[in-house]
Amino acid sequence: MSTYNVLYLRASTYELDAYKDRGTPQPTKHTRAIYKKYCQLIDRHMGKSTNSGTTKSPKVPEPKAYSGEEDTKKFEGWLKNLLRWYRINRYCGMEHDEDHISCTALFLQGNTLHWYDDNIDGINH
């Protein structure tokens, strides 16, 4: 069982965004709690700058690309691997925030990459 305070195993995006008002998804209390936990996880891993110093970071394989499966465990595994990869490669801290956004696209595929292109880095953005 997860350490989160809420039960959310295998909840699909459709289930989380089931309540709509005037065509826009309304986040539920459950969705907001999950979002808060993900933000805390990211802050914990990425919030502090890592001292690049003279010590070379170990060579680690890149995380596998995430393609948008509706399995929460797969998403969490991908996110944790991505955050570890950033941290091990000393790619942490607010000074790298824009780089994180751009670099994350390299670890997306399929529907998630299409969403990223349309909403974050697309021609109409």
N, C-alpha and C positions, 0 to 999 in steps of 0.2 A: 504494500500500500504506500502511496505517496506521503511525503511529509507535509503536504499542503493541508490547510484547514478545511478544504472543501472537497467533496467527492466529485470527480469529473471524468473518471475513466471512460475512454472511448466515446466521448461526446463529439458528434459531428458538427461541422460548421453550421449546417442547416438547423440543428437542434439548438445551438447556442444563439443563433440570430432569428429564432422563430417568431419573436414579437416584433412587429413592424408598425411604424407610425408614419403615415404619408410616404410610404415607399422607402424609408431609410431604416436600416437596422437599429434597434434600440438595445444597447447592452444591458443584460440582466445583471443582477447582483452577483450571480455565479460567474458570468463572463468578466465582470470587473475584478473579482477576486483572483481569477486566473491571470488576468493581465497584470495585476499588481505583483503577483508571485514571479512572473517572467521578468518584469522590470527589476525586481530585487535580485534575481539570479544574474541578470546582465550586469547590474551595478556592482555586484560582489566580484564578478570575474573581470570586468572591464574598467571599473571606475578609477582605479589607481594606476598612475603611470609606472611602467616598469623601467628600472635603471638599465639602460643598454650597456653601459660600462664596457669592460674589455672581455668579459666572459661571453663566449659564443653560445648561442642557443643550440640545443640538440636538433638534429635533423629529424623531423617527424612527418609522417605522411599527411597529406591534406585530407580534410573530412570529405566524406562522400556527399554528392549533391542531394538536396531534398527536392522531391517532386510533388509534394502537396498531399501525401496520403492522409486520410482522415483518422489516422491512428495516433492518439496523443503520445503514446510511448515512443513511437518512431520520431515524432517531431521533437520531443524532449531529448532523445538521444542525439539527434542531429544538432540541436541547439547547444547542448553541453559539449559535444565534440568540436563544434565551431568555436565556442568560447575558449576551450582549452587550447586549441590551435593558435588563436590570437594571442593568448597569454604566454604560451611557450615561445612563440616567435617574438615576444616583447612588443606587441602591437596594441598596447593598452593605454588608456588615458583619454581625456577629453580632446587632447590635441590630435587624436587620430579618428575622431568621430566620423568625419566625412569620408575618410578612407575606409572605415568599417562598412559604411553604407554601400560604397562602390564595390568593395572587395566581396561582400556577401553575395552579390549577384553571380560571382564565379562558382558559388556552391549551391546554385538553384538550377532546376531544370523543369521542363514541362510547364504545367499550369502555374507553378509558383514563379517561374522566370517570366512568363507572359504577364502575370500580375505585376511583378516588379517593373517590367518594361513599361507597362501602361500607367502605373501609379507613381513610380519613383524616378525613372530615368528615361521615360519615353519621349517621343517627338512632341507630344501635346502637353508635356509637364513643364 
